[in-house]
Amino acid sequence: MFRIGAALVVGSALVGLSVWAASDTGADTGIKPTYDKTTGKLTQLAYDSNHDGRPDTWTDMDGSRPVRARIDQNGDGKIDRWEEYDQAGNLSRVGFSRRNDGRADAWISRRADDSIRRVEISSTADEHKIDRWEYYDPSKPGSNGNGLLVRVEEDTVGDGRPHKWETYRDGVLESVAFDEDGDGQPDRRLVYQNATLTFIESHPDAAGQFTVRQRVTH
């Protein structure tokens, strides 16, 4: 299971906005603006956040509104964080590299209250080929302050649809269901109690309800 640290989500999430805000102060803060040669409109801000003489944050701008940002957080010359902003200039989506190879392979979608709504993960580092979706409940804060994981969907065959489903209660695995015939519907489900496999359910009816339930003895 992939976990998200609070520092990753919140710690540098406002870098793009802080660059934008600083640009309006006129202060010498390591910011290099780029303007459209025809309209004079601001199109990009390059920011040297650690003042080592090399930009590490590039924010694409639509005038005073940030559109997207690319950030090298550890100074190794590779982008490891990608930010997207909505029409109001609020951070809406964050991409990052779990492998630290300069390619985004996971993306966080956020709610209006800045909490995590969903995390999309691509095993091939292709945002158009997501194969794992994690959903969080912000009303139940986890140990990292980002809400508890409540369910996971996973594409195990590469067709863009979930074929494996996990549910969690209070952050603990409660069930895992599998699509075993490729029709996009669960055919077998493992049920856990106190993190211990307790039942195996199978033979779903037309409504998707499992008709066979077998207790697992340990």
N, C-alpha and C positions, 0 to 999 in steps of 0.2 A: 504494500500500500504506500502510495506516495503522500508524504506529509509536507505541509507548507509552513515555514517558519514565519513568525510575525514580522521579523526584521526584513524578510524578503518582500513581503507584501506592503508593509507600511514604511519601512525605514527610508527607502529611496523613491517611493512612489510619487513624491511631490517634487522631484528634482526638476522635471520639465517645467512645472508651474513656477518653481522658485526662480528658474532662469528667466522666464518670461517676466515675472514681477521685478526682478533686479534690473532688467533691461530698461525699465521705465524710470529708474532712479537716476541714471546718468553716472552711477558710480563705476569706478574701475574695478570690476569684479572678475576679470578673466573672460569676458563675454565678447564674442566677435559676431556682429550681425551681418546678414546678407540681405540685400534689397533687390527687388525686381528692377532691372535697368530701365524699363519702359514706364512702369507705373509708380516706382518708388516704394512699393509696398514691401513690408518686411516678410521675408520668405523662410529664413532660417536663423537660428541662434546656435553658435558653437561655444561651448562652455568648458573651461578648464577648472574643474571643481576642486582639485587638489593643488593647483597652482604650480605644476611641475613643467609648465611651458608647452603642454600638449593637450589639445581638447579631448575630453572623454565623454561629452554629452552633446548630441546634435538634436535640436528640436526644430522640426518643420513647423513653420508658422503661416497662418493666414491673416496677415496684419498683426493684430494684438492677440489673436486666438491661437493657442497651441493645437496642432493637429496630431502629430505623433513624435515620439522621441526614441533615440537609440543611445544606449548608455553602456560604457565600459566601466563597470563598477570596481574591478580589481586592478585596472591598469596594465593588463597583459596584452593590450592591442586588439582584443576580440570583443565584439558586442556580446553582452550577456543579459541585457534587459531591454525590452521593447515596450513602449507605452503608447496607448491610443487614447485620444480625448474626444468627447462628444461635442455637439454644436455649441454647448454653453462653456466649453473649455474645461470641463470636469474630467478627471481621469476615469475611463470606463473599462479599459482592458489592459492587462499587463502580460507580456510574454517573457519567458526566460528559458535558459538552456540548462537542463538538468545534467547534461554531460559536459558542460563548460567548453563546448567546441565551436562557439560562435554562431550556432544555429538554434533558433527558437524551436522548442519541442513541447512546450506547455504554455497554456494561456489562462489567465485568471479573468473571469468576468465579474464585475462588481455591481452591487446594488447602489441605489441613490444614497443610502446611509453609509457608504464606503465599506460595507461588509462583503464577504465573498459569497457570490451566488453559485458559481460553477467553475470548475477547473477542467479544461480540455487538454488532453495529452495525445501526442502523436509519436508512435514508436519509430516513425520514419522521418521525424522533424519536418512534416509537411502540414501546414495548418488547414489544408483542404482534405487531408486524410486523417481525421481524428479517430482514434480507436479506443479511447478511454474517457469517460465523463464522470467527474466526481461532483456531488452535490452536498452543500453544507447548510446547516440551520443556524443562523446568527443568534437566535433566541436562546441557544444553549452553548455558551462560550466554552471552547475547549481549552486545553492547557496552553496553547499558543495564542489564545485570544481571538481566533478567527472563526469560531463556531465549530460545532461538532459535525463530523462526516456522518451523513444519514443514508446515503445510497451511492452506489457505483454501477455504471453500465459499461460493458466492454465488448468491442467488436473483435471476436476471436478468429474470424475467417477472412476479414479484409473487404467486406462488401459495403461498409459504411453504416451498418445497422448493428444494434446491440444483440449479442447472442449469449451474454452472461450478465447476471444481475446480482448484486450484493446489497443487503440492507443491514443497517446498524442501529442499535439502540444504545443511547448514552455512549456512543463511540465504540461499542463492542459489536463484533460481527454477530448478526442474528440469523441471516439466511443467505444461501448462495443458490441461484437457479441457473439451469443450463438449457440452451436450445440445442437439442441433439439431432434434429433432422433438417436444420437450416431454414425453417419457415419463419424465424423471427419471434417465436413464441416459446415460453419455458416448457420443457418436457419433464424435467426432474429438478427437485429442490432439496437441498440439505438444510435442516433446521438446527440451530444451535441454542443451547441454554447454558448461561454462564461460561461461554466460550467453549463448550463441549458439544460435539455432534450428538444430537439426541434422536432425530427422526430423518428418514429419507422418504420424500413424497414423490409420486409418479402418476402416470396415466391421467393426464388432465382431460376433462370433458370439453364439450363445445364452448362452454363459458370460461374455460381456462382454470377451473377448479380441480385440484388434484383429488383423485378418487381412491388412491392407495397410499396408506401411511404406515411405514415400517419403523418400529422402535429399534434403535441401535443400542446394543448391550456392550458394555466395556468390562 
